[in-house]
Amino acid sequence: MCAATHDLTLIGMTLRNLYRQRMRTLLTALGVAVGSAAIVAFGSITRGLWASTQATIRFSEGDLMVFQRGVSADIFSTLDQDETTRFLLADPAVERVVPSLWQVMPIWPTPFCFIMGMPLDEVQRSGERIIAGRPPQSANEVVLGSVAARTMRRQVGEKVQISHRVLEVVGIFETEVVFFNAAVVVPLETLQDLSKRAGQVTNYQVKLKPGHEARRVADQLERKNAKIVAIAGADQYKKVDQGLEIANAVVGVIGFLSIVIGGVIVMNTMWMTVHERTREIGILRALGWPGRRIVAMVMIEAAGVGLLAWVIGSFLGVGLARLSERLPIANQFVDPLFDWPPFAWALAVAVLLSILGAAAPAWRAAKISPVEALRYE
C-alpha cells in the first residue's frame, strides 16, 4: 500500500508539474517534435522506396534484375540486347528473360518523363494491371501509369508526342511500383527507334526455373560475365544505384541531429524548471524525498515531454509525407510506407533525447539541500 501511494505521489507530482507549465511543456514538445516529424516523414518515404525497389525486381514475375556493371545510376545502364539475351538464356537456371529500355524524355507538359520500353507481348501479358482502356496492340500505341496520366492530363483515346512521333494512349495502368506508375510504357522497338538506341536495353527481368536460389544464381551470373551485375533484392540495389543507401543515411543524420538539437532544447527547459522550483524541491527534500526520487521526478517529466513530442511529431510526419507525394515531380518517386519502424525510431529518439537532456538538471535538483532551498529567493 505504501509503495502504491509512493508511486502515485511521484506520478501525481510529475503530471502536476507538466500541467502547471502547459505552454512551456507544449513549446518544448514542439521543438522536439520537429525531429520526430522528420524521422517519420523521411523514414516512411525511404521505406516506400525500398518497397518499390523490391517490387521492381519482382515485376514481370522476375527473380532477378540484370544491369550493366559500373554505372553511376540504373538508368545509365546499357546492355547489348542480342548478346545479353543469349548469355542469360544459356544459363540452365534461367527460364525466361524480359528486356527493358528506360529513358527520360520530355512529354508536354512534363519536362522530365520516365519512359519504359518493353516487348509488346510482355505489355499485353500484364493486362491485369490495366485500370482503364486496354493493352497496346501496335507499335504506335502506349499505356500510361496512373500518376503519369494525372501529371500529363491525358486520358484513353488522346495522343502523346515523344520526340518526333505521335502515339495514341490506349490504356492506363497501376502497379505497386511508384516509379512505373509515373511512366509511359511503349513497345520496346518503338522506344529504341525514338531514342536512337537500336539493339540496346537498360536491364533484364530474369525468371528462374523452380528450385534455384536467386542470390546464388546472381553470383554465378556475375562470375561468368564481368559486364553485368545481377540483383536479387533491394539490399543489393546499391550495385547499380546508391539512391537507397543515401536515403537511409539521410534518415540516420536526421536522427542524430534530432538528438543533439532536441537534447539541448529539453536541457534548457528542464534546467529552467529546476531553477524556478528550487524552494519546492527543497521542501520535498525536507519532507523526506531522497535524491533518487527527485531525479526520477525530473526524468519522468522529461520523458513525458518526449512522449508528447512523439505524438505531435508522428501526425506532422505523416502529413509531410502525404504532402510530398502530391508535389509535382516528387509524386513520381514518393509513395510513403507507414509501417512501424519509422514510428518506433521516432519514439526512441524523442524519449531518449528528452532523458539525456534532463540528466544534468536532474543531477542539479538532487544536489539541492533543504537549507539551501529555503534560503533561496
N, C-alpha and C positions, 0 to 999 in steps of 0.2 A: 504493500500500500504506500509506504514511504517512497519507494523507488518510483512508483507511478506518479505520485504527487511531485516528486523532484523533476521528472521528465516533463510533466505538464507545465510546471512553473518555468522551466527553461524554454520550452517551446512557446509558451504564452508570452514571456518577456521578448522573445525574438520577434514574434509576429507583431506585438505591440510597437516595437521599435521600428519595424519596417513600415507599419501603417502610419505611425506618428509623423514620419517624414515622407509622405506619399509622393510629393513632387520630386524630391531628391531621389527616392527609390526608382521612380519611373524614368527620370532622365539618365540615371546611371545605367539602368537596364537597357535603355535605348542605345546608349553608347556601346554597350557590349553586343547588343542585338545586331548591329551593323556587321560585325564579323560573322555571327551565326547566319545571317541572311546571305552573305556572300558565299559561305561554305555550302549552304543548302542549294542556292541557285547554281553556282558553278559545279558543285558535286552532282546534282541531278542532270545538268546538261552533259557533263562528262560521262556519266553512267549511260545516258541516252546514246552518246556517240559510240560507246563500247557495244551496246546492244545492236545498234545499226550496223556496225562493222561486222559483228558476228553474223548477223542476218545476211549481210552482203556475201560472206563466204558460203553460206548455205543456200543462196539464191540459185535458181535452176537446179535444185536438189543436189548441189555440189558438196563435196567433202573438202576440197582444196581450192585455193586460188593460186595461179602462177603469174608472176610478173618478171620483167627484166631486172636483173641484178644491178645494183649500184646506182639507181636513180634517186633523186632527192625528194620526189613525191610520186605517188602512184600514177597520176595522170600523165607523167612524162615517160612512162614505160613504153617501149616499142619492141614488139616481137614480130619475127617473120611468120606469117600465118601458116604457110605450107610446111616449112621446116619444123616449127614448133608442134604443129598438129601431128606430123609423122612421129616425132620423138615421143610425145605423150602417149599416143595410141600404141606405140611399140612396147610400152611397159605392160607386163602381164597383170598388174594390179588395176589398171585403168579400164573402166567400162565405157565412158563417154566424155567428150570434151565439148565445151561451148565457148567459142572465141567472142571477144567483145572489144569494141573500139570506143574509147572515151575522148571527147573533145569539149572544149569550152568555146562557144561562138556566140555572137550577138543575134538575138531574135527580138525584134521590136515588140514591146517597149523595154525589154530586158537586155542590158548591155553585156551581161555575162550569164549565159545559159548553158547548163550541163546537158550535153547531147550524147546519147549512148546508142551505138550501132550494134545490133545483134542479128544473127541469121534469121531470116523471115520465118522459117519453120519453128524456131525456138520461141519467137514472139507469139506465134499462133498457138503453140502448145501451152503457153502461160495465160490462156484466155480467161481462166477463172479469176484473174486479178482485175479484169476489166469491169468498171463500175458504171460505165456509160458507153454506148456505141458497140464497136466490135474490134477484133484484132486486125491489123493491116493485111492486105492480100496482094499488094503490089509494091513495086519499088518507089512509087510516088505517094504512098500513104504513111502516116505516122500516128503514134498514140502519145498522149501527154500524161505525165504524172499529175495527181490531184493538185499538188502545190504549184506546179508549172502552169496548169490550166488557170488557176486563180491569178497567179502573178502576171501572166500574159493576156489574161482576159479573153481566152479562147474557148469555144465550145465545139462539140462534134459537128462536122459539116463545114467549119470555117477553114481558112488557109493560114499557113505559116511560111515565111520565106527564110531559107537557110542558104547563105551565100547567094548564088545566082538562081537558085531553084525554088519554085513554089510547090509546096506539098500540102496535101489535104489531111486534116485531123479527122480520123475515123473512130477514135476511142479515147477514153480517159481511164487510167488505171490507178490503183493504190496498193502499196506493199508495206511491209514492216520496215523497209529501209528508207529513212528520211531522204537520203541523197537521191535515190531513184524516184521518189515522189516529186522531186523538183526537176526531173529530167524529161527531155524529149527523146523518145525511143524511135529510131528509124532503122530500116533494113541495113545490115552491115555493108553491103556493096554500095549502097547509096551514100552512106557517110564516108566510106573510103574514097569515093569519087569526089564528093564535095570538099573534103579536106586534103585531097591530093596525096593520099596515103594508101595507094593500091597495094594489096598484099600484106598490109601491116595491121596489127591489132595491139591493144593495150594489155589485155590479160586473158586468162582462160579460167572458166569454172571447170573443175575436174571431178567427175563422179567415179568413185571406186567400186570395184566388184565386192560383193559381200565377203566378210571375213578378213578384210585388210584394214589395219590401223592407220588412220590418216597421218599422224605425225611421223610414223616410221616410213611411210611411203614418201612423205615430203622430204625427209632427209635423204632417202635414196635418190630421188629425182635430182636434188641439188648436187649430190656427189657425181652423178652421171653427166650433168650439164652445168658447166660453170657460168652460163649466160643467164640462168634463171634463179629465182627464189620461189619457194613453194610455202604457202601459208595455210596452216590448219586451224588457227584460232586467232581471236582478236589480240591475244597477248603476243602473237608473232608478227603483227602488222607493222611493227617498228622496222622490220627488214626492208620495207619499201616506203614507209611514211612515218614521220616522227610526230604527227599531229596528236595522237592519243597520249603519247608519253609527255608531250608538252602540256596538254590539258591536265594530266594528273599532277605534274609539277606545279602548275598554277594553283591547283586546289591546296597542295601542301604549303606553298608560300603564303597563301591567304590564311591558312590555319595558323601558321607561325606568327604572322603579323597580328592576327586577331588576339593571340595570347599575349603578345608584348603590349599592344595598344590597350586592349581591354583590361589587362592586369594593372596598368598604370591608372586607368580611369577608376577601377574598383579600389585600388590602394588609396588614391586621393580621397574618394568618398568615405571610405571606412576610417581613414585617419582623421578626417574632419568630424566624423560621428563620435569616435572615441574621445577626441579633444573636447567636444561640446558636452559629453556625458561624463566628464571626469568625476564630478561630485556624485552622480548617480552610481557609477561603478564603485566609488569608494564606499558608499552606503551599503551596496551589495556585499562588498568585502567585509565590512563591519558586521553584517548580519550572518557572516559565516560562509559566504561563497568562496570556494578555493579558486586559485588562479586558473586551473584547468577548465573550470566551469565558465569562467569569464571568457577564456579562449574559445570554448565551444559555442558560446552565445554569439560572439563576433563572427566566427566561421560559418555558423548556420545562417546568420543574416546575409553574409556574402553569397552563400550557396543559393539562398532564396532569390537574391538579385539575379544570379546566373540562370536559375530555372525560369524566372520571368523573362529574362533576355532571350532564352532559347525559344520560348513560346512565341514571343513577338517576332524574333528573327526567322522562325520557321514560316510564319504567314508571309512575312516580307519576301523571303527567299522564293517561296512558291510563286508569289506574284511577279517577282522579277523574271523568273524562268519562263512563266507564261507570257509575259510581255515580250521577252526576247524572241520567242518563236513566232511572234506576229510581225516583227520588224522586217522590212524589205531586205533582201539578200540573206539575212540571218535565218529566215524561215526555210531556206534551202538546206541548212545544215543542222538546225536545232530541233530536237524532239526530246524534251526532258523526260527522264525516267524517275518517278518519285517513289523509289523503294526505300528501305530502312537505312542503308549505310550513311547517306549524307546527313540524315537527321540524327543518327547516333553519334556521328563525328562532331556535328554542331553542338549537341548536348554535352559531350565530353569536354569540348573546348570551352564552352560557356561556363560550365561549373568549375572546371579546372582553373581557368584564368581568374575566376572570382575568388576561389580559395587561395590561390597563390597571391593575388592582390591583397587579400585580407591578412596574410601571415604576419607582416610587420606590425600593422595596427593591433592585431590580437595579442602579439607579444608585448606591445606597449601597454595595452589595457591590463594584462595580467600582472604587470610590474607596479601598477598604481597601488599605493598603500592607503589605508583608510585615513591616516593622519594627513598625508599629502592632499588627498581629495577634499577633505573637509576644510582645509585652508585655502582651497582653490577658489578664485573669484571669477 
